[in-house]
Amino acid sequence: MNYEIDVYPKREKLMELAGSKDPAPIVMLNLLKFRDIADYGDGRTEKVSGQEAYMRYGREMRKIVEARGGRMLISAELKDVVIGSVDGMWDVVALVEYPSAAAFFAIASSPEVLEISKHRTAGLAGQLLIRSTLSNEIG
């Protein structure tokens, strides 16, 4: 299995979400890899970890998502792989529920999110963001 991590989604993927007519809630699976030291790229002398920079984003993002009908389902630090193997273990996994794919797009492209994105960019080395739907069954 090959994968590519990035910090922001490709435009065509965002446009698919924006145009979605499916009213069902979605859950975004976030696999996050942080920089050792945040890189704001603006000459600031403050030194914080990538995780702390991302958490600045995360705290504000939670407020925005919840105000628009979404919710944080879980956030957890990843420790080790029990089945299989992977190079470059992820640092954190988070599940965030949004009212719909179109609602996710509206939130992600809002001026409020664009304003706080500097912390996300500074903190992340890369991410996988996987759209899913809730299910109570496995198999």
Beta strands, then each sheet from edge to edge (+ up, - down):
strand 1: 26-34
strand 2: 71-77
strand 3: 92-98
strand 4: 124-132
sheet 1: 2+ 3- 1+ 4-
end
